[in-house]
């Protein structure tokens, strides 16, 4: 295991916490005017841009490039599908509130997102 890997995992978690807080604040803001799924999608897309730059700078210490930026959304496809399905499940199937649903749903996607984002940001590294 690379000596950088534990630092990357810890930094990824911290960046993820910042990104989640950003996402959640945007989600609550958009929820005042939009249906919960639209609020979720818009907040997710905007926070993903911030996540790219924070992860490039702090987690992987790599130069952001257009190639990485364009590939980065692929790292979030699984995250997006899991969180969207989770939000739907929590709100429409379990009939729980829509305010905390995204926080609960996002936890399951974290490990997969780390592995895939590391692949995109450090293509020569073994995830």
N, C-alpha and C positions, 0 to 999 in steps of 0.2 A: 504494500500500500504506500502510495506517495506521501511524503511528509506534508504536502500541501492539502491533501484530501480532508483531514480533520478541520483545518482552518476554512476550507471551502464549504464544508457542510455547515459549520457554525455560522459563517457569514451568510450563506444561503438562507438559513433559518431567520437570521436577523433581517435581511433584506425582504424575506417573505413576510415577516411580521409588519414591516413598514408598508409593504405593498398591500397586504391585507387590510391594514388600517386605512390606507388611501382608498382602496376599493370600497370598503364598507362605508366610509364617509360619502363617497360619490354615490353609492347605491342608495343610501338614505336620502341624499339630496334629490336624486332623480326619482325616487319613489314618491315624492310629494306631487309629481306631475305625470308620471308614467306608470303603466302596469308593471308588476314586479319583474316579469321576464325581460321586458325592454330595459328597465332600470339595471338589471343584472348584466345584460349584454353590453350596454354602453359603459357602465362602470368597469367591467372586465376589460374591454378593449383599451380604455384610457389608462388603466393601471398597468396593463401589460407593456405599454410603451415605457413607462417609468421603471418597471421591473427590468426591462432590457438594459437600460443605461446603468442602473444601480448594480446589476449583476456583472456587467462588463467591467465596470470600474472597481468594485469592491470584492466581489466573490471570486471572479476568475482573473482579474487584473490583466485584461486583454483589451486591445484597441477595438472600439466598436466600428464595424464596417457595414456597408450596405448589405453585403452578402449575409452576414450574421443577423442583421436587423430583419431582413426578409425571411430568413429561416427561423428566427426566434418564435414567431407565432406557432410554428409546427410543434415547438416544445410544449405549448399550452393547449394543444388540441385535446389531449387526454384530460388535462386539468379542466378545460372548459366543458367537455362532455360529462365528466364525473360530477362537477359542481352543478351544472345545469340540471342533470337528472336528479341529483340530490335535492336541489331547491324544489323542483317539481314534486318529488316524493314527499318531502317534509311538509310542503304547503298544501298540495292538492290531495295526496293520498292519506297522510297522517293528520291532516287538518291542524297543523301547528302554525304558529305565526310566521309571517314573511320577514319580519325584522331580523331574526337571528338565523334563519335558514341558511344563508350563504356561508356564514362562519362555520356552521356544523358540516355542511357539505364539502367545503374546501379541504378539510383535514385529510381525507382519504387520498387525495391526489398528490400530496407533497412529495413522497419518495420518488414516484415516477417522473414528476416534473424535474427534480434535481438531476436524475440520470440523463434524461433527454436534453436538458439545457446544457449540461456539461459537455455532452457530445457535440452540440452546435457551437458552443463558445470555444471549446478546446478540441478541435476535430482530431488531433493526434493523440490526445489523452485517452486512456482506457477508463471508461466510466464504471 
